[in-house]
Amino acid sequence: MQTRLNISGHPVHPLMMTLPLGLIVCAVLFDFGALVGLHFLGQVGYWTLVAGLFAAILAVGAGLIDLWDVPAGAGKRRVVAYEMVNLGMVALFAIVCLVRVEDQTGPPTAGIFLVELLALAIGGYGAWLGASMVREFRIGAEPVDDLPTDVIFPADARRPRPAPARPSSRP
């Protein structure tokens, strides 16, 4: 499927998702470190989360632009679910940032850390949804003629793929 936002034919949104997810995971790890006694990591975790949120907003925006190019059907429903899950994760982390804005240098409370873990689990589900869009609906993936796509994308029993073309016996 061709998308509007691409670089050399590769969709931009999947590339943009790696940065916010990495920053958010690191922020949660830093906050865990602050909770177990390395208090200076609380401020690092806060600002890493802020950077992750800015990157996530850009990535969600790119995903919303790509949403217009997805044809109606089950694939579009999956993309909408994916975007809603990611927006939910971003909203929870934004609430965490707003609660922590008064005390950026200290460790988060246990309740805030639990909300971060919940939001991280929601983000993990969103990442799984994104991967399933590629596997099942080929959203964000271009057809490749010279690679064995049946190895890269195994045939799904719910969505059988056409048999590969047989080479002609002409010399």
Salt bridges, closest charged atoms under 4 A:
ASP31 OD2 - ARG100 NH1 2.75
ASP69 OD1 - ARG4 NE 2.84
GLU116 OE2 - ARG100 NH1 3.60
GLU136 OE1 - ARG78 NH2 3.43
GLU136 OE2 - ARG158 NH2 3.33
ASP156 OD2 - ARG158 NH2 2.97
